Amino acid sequence: MAQKVITVNINVYEQSVTNRHSAYEISYVNKYLDDGWVIKEIIHSPTAAAAWTNITFVLEK
């Protein structure tokens, strides 16, 4: 089985959002899902900056 690891950095601070909830679609990951890859694991790792978050996707095919 082949694996790919993709790390995405997201700025989660949205000044225009009054309820402080946001949803993000990550087109780069979607491209692999459309090609038949599946998400084996998702790893969240906080950063030193409160407005940013890192999400690592381990994909498998």
URUR-V118649 format. One record per backbone hydrogen bond with DSSP energy under -0.5 kcal/mol. NH is the residue of the N-H (numbers start at 0). CO is the residue of the C=O. Records with the same first field share a line. If there is no record, write none. Layout:
NH: CO / CO
This chain:
3: 58
5: 56
7: 54
9: 7 / 52
11: 9 / 50
12: 50
13: 11
14: 12
16: 13
17: 15
25: 23
26: 24
28: 25
29: 25
30: 26
31: 27
32: 28
33: 29
34: 30
35: 32
36: 31
37: 59
39: 37 / 57
40: 57
42: 55
44: 53
46: 51
49: 47
51: 48
52: 9
53: 44
54: 7
55: 42
56: 5 / 54
57: 40 / 55
58: 3 / 56
59: 37
60: 1
